[in-house]
Amino acid sequence: TARKAVVFFEVEILDAKTKDKLCFLDKVGKILPSFSLHWYPARQSIRLDPKGKSLKDEDVLQHLPVGTTATFYFRDLGAQISWVTVFLTEYAGPLLIYLMFYFRVPFIYAPKYDFTTSKHWVVHLACMCHSFHYVKRLLETLFVHRFSHGTMPLRNIFKNCTYYWGFAAWMAYYINHPLYTPPTYGEQQIRLALTVFLFCQIGNFSIHIALRNLRPPGSKTRKIPYPTKNPFTWIFLLVSCPNYTYELGSWLGFTLMTQCLPVAFFTLVGFIQMTVWAKGKHRSYLKEFRDYPTLRSPILPFIL
């Protein structure tokens, strides 16, 4: 049998902003080699277009739309931090902040309310649900999630913590306030809301387990997620990102349970952001997999 000719590439790396030539690589094989430009690898982004997406480490040059003389663009991603560190920080904050309001530590409400407890049982239930949600997130970060990228920009931790911590304080202030009033329809409304909340929490966890099982340890292989024997995963038949669908359902349940305007606003903002993420993931699936199920919507079946 005839041996296949080995193809080598000449690669020049330009600065994505200034278009200055940073380096020239001769006789490059299939994979673009790692190289140092005064930054560690996780901080470096190599792209086909100055404003395009970063290439993956496993991308093969022969499969990219370039000739044997290729030009790539470098962008500094800035100081990086571990995804796990970011998630642990942004999720531990709301858990502790909410509990400070629940136990009414000094300097939050009037001094006479320091370390007192609410007379409404829904307030205690809301605290348990809120704490359960963030403890679940922390445990999933440590033991369930597998990240395709090990790091993210350091600035994100400040942005994310401002979002999660700020909303946790705003919601907790009103739910645990001495003048808080229970939901309009009382016990029936609370029980319905609790059912929705718990159902969606279990569903969200089920999806995370299904997604984890799609990717073997140490692998970056991407596959189409399909329903498993777990009924909570059957929503994959209709939705590309059911983890966001269940997340939305959980916060709708919490909103119904507490009947608190800041919670409703947090749910709305979260829904908008998750819709952006879901649409992006959905487009990525359609682009990557030709046989991707066409019936699926990004986040809400048949709607969005």
N, C-alpha and C positions, 0 to 999 in steps of 0.2 A: 504493500500500500504506500501511496505517496505521502510524504510528510508535509504537514501544513507549514507554510512560511510564517515565520515569526514577524509580527508587525510591531515596529517601534514608532514612538511619537516624539515630536519636539514640542515642548510645552513652555509657554511664557506666562508668567504670573504678573498681572497688573493690579495696581491699587484701585479698588472699586470707586473711590471718590476722586482721586487726582489723575487716574489713568497712567501714573508713572510705572515704569517697569521695575518690579521688585526682584525677580530672579528668572533664570532661564534653565530649563531642565532638558538634557539631551538623552536620547535613547531610553525613553520611558516605556515600560511594558504595558500590560493590560490595566493595572491599577495605578492611579495617581499616588506616588509615594508621599509619605509624611515628610515634612520639612520644617525647619525652624526659621521664623522671621521675627525673632526676639519675643515671641509669645508661645505659651504652651499650647499643645494641640487643641484642647477643648475650647480655647478662645478664638481659634481660627475658623473662618468660613470661606470655602472656595466655591465659586459660582460660575455658571456659563454666562450669565448676564449680571451686570453690576447691581441690578435691583431684583434679581431672581432669587430662587430658593437655593439653599446650600446643597452641595452634592453630598452624597452619603459615602462613607469610607469604602463600602463594598461596590460602588459604581464602577462599571467596566468601561474603559475609554472607547473600545470598539463599538459599544452600544450607545454612545453619546453622539449627538449631531455635530461632530467635529471632524476635521480632516487630520492628516498625519502631522500637520503643524497646527497646534491648538492654542487658543488664548483663553485663559481663565482669569477671574477677578477675585481678589482677596479683600475680605472685610474683617476688621477686628470686632469681635462680639462683645468685648469688654470683659471685666473681671467676672469669673464664673463661680457658681456655688452649687453644691449637690442638690438634686431634686428632693432627695429624702430630707435633707436639712430644711429646705424651704417648706415642705409639707408639714413636717413636725412642728415647725415654728408657727406657721399660719393656723394650724388646727389646735395646738395646745393653748394658744392665746384666747380664742373664744371660750374654750372650756373653763379656764381659770377666771376670765373676766366675768362671765355669766354667773359663776358661783359667788363671786364677790358681791354682786348685786342681790343674789338670792339670799345670802346670809346677812345682807344689809350691814356691811362693814362700815365703820365710821366715815364721815365726810361725804357720804353719798346722799342720804336723806337727812331729815331733821334728827338731832341727837337723841330724841326720845324713841326713835325707831331703831337705834343701833342694835344689831344682833337679835332683832325680833323676827317672828315668822308670820307669813300671810295667813289669814283666816280662810282663804279660798283654796280648796283642794286642787283646782285646776292649775294654780300657780306651782304647786309642788310637782304635779304631773308634767307640766311644761319643762320644769328644770330637769326632770329625769329624762325626758325625750331629747332635749337639747344636749345634755351630757352624753347620752347614749350615742347620738349622732356623731359627735366629735371624737369620742373614745373609739367608735367603730372606724372612723377615718384614720386615726392614729395607728390602730392595729393593722388596717389594710396597707398603710404606707410601709409599715415594718415587715409585714409577712405575706402580703398578697400581690401588690403591684410590681410589675417588671417594667422598667423604663427603657425606651429605645435610646434615649440620650441620657448620659449620666449627670449632666450639669445644665444649668440655665443661668442667664445673666444675673449678677448680684443685685442689680437695681430692682429686679422683680420681687425680691423678698420684702422690700419696703412698700412697694405698691400693693402686693397681696395682703400683707399684714395690716396695712391701713384699711383695706376693704373689709377683711374678715373681723378684725378686732373692733373697728369702728362700728360696724353694724351690730356686732354682738353686744357692745355697750349700749347702743341706742335701743335695741329690742329689750334687753334685760332691764334697763331703767324703767320702762313703762310696765312691763309684765310684773315686775316685783315691787312696783310702787305701792305704798300703803293705801292709795286711793284707787287702785286698780279695781275694775268691775268685771265680773265673769261674762262669758258669752251670752247673747240674747236668749238663745233657746236652751240654755242650761245643760243639764246632764246628757240629753239626747245629742246635742251638737258636739259636745266634748267626746262622747263615746264614738260617734261617727268619725270625727277627726282623728282620734287615736287609731282606729282601725285602718284608715287611709295611710296614716303615717307609718305604722308598723308594716303594713303590706308593702309599701314602697321601699322601706328600708331593707326588707328581706329581698325584694326584687333587685335593688341596687347592688347588694352584696352578691347575689347570684350571678349577675352580669359580670361583675369584677372577677369572680372565680372562673367563669367561662372564658373571659378574655385572657386571663393568666394561663389557662390550659392551652390556649392557642399557640403560645410562644414558649418553646422549651428553654430551660435555663441557659443563659449565655448566648442565645440566638436572637438575631434581629429579623428573622423570617416573618413576613406579613402574610396572613391568610384571611379569607373571608369568614367572618364569624357566622355560625349557624346555630339554630336552637339545639339544645341538648335534651336529655330526658327530664331535666328540671323544668316544670311548667312555667316558672318565672322567666325562663329564657325564650319562650315561644314568641315573645314580642319581637324577636329578631326577624320574624317573617315580615314585619311591617315597618320596622324602624332600624336605621343604621346605628344609632347611638342610644340604645335603651337605658344605659346607665344615667344619661341626662334626663330621660323621660321619667324614670323612677325618682331621681333627685328632685325634679320639679314637683312630682306628686307628693313627696315627703314634706316639702315646704308649703305646699298648698294645704296639706293636712295640719301642719303646725299653725298656719295662718288661721284656719277655721277653728282650731282648738283655743287659740289665745284671743282671737278677734282683736288683733292689735295692728294698727296702721303701719308702724315701722317694719313689722314682720312681712306685711303684704308688699311693702316697697322693696324690701330685701329679696323677696321671692320674684318680683317683677324684674329687678336688675339682674338677678341670677339667671332668670329665664332668657333674657336678651343675650347675655354673654354666652350661655350654653348653646343657644341657637346659632350664634356665630361659629362656635367650635364645631357643632354638629354638622352644619352646612359645609364647612371646610373638610371635615373627615369624610362626609358623604361624597363630595367631589373627588377627593383623593381615592376613595374606593372605586368610583366609576372610571377614573382615569387608569388605575392600576390593574383592575380586573375586568376583562372583557365580558365575562359571564356573571358579572355582579347582578343580583336580583333587581329587576326594574320596578318591582312593586313597592320597594322600601322608600320611606321618606326619611329626612334627616333626624327629626326628633318627635314630631307628632304624626301619627298614622293618617295618611291621606290629606293632611292639612299643611304641614310645614316640615 
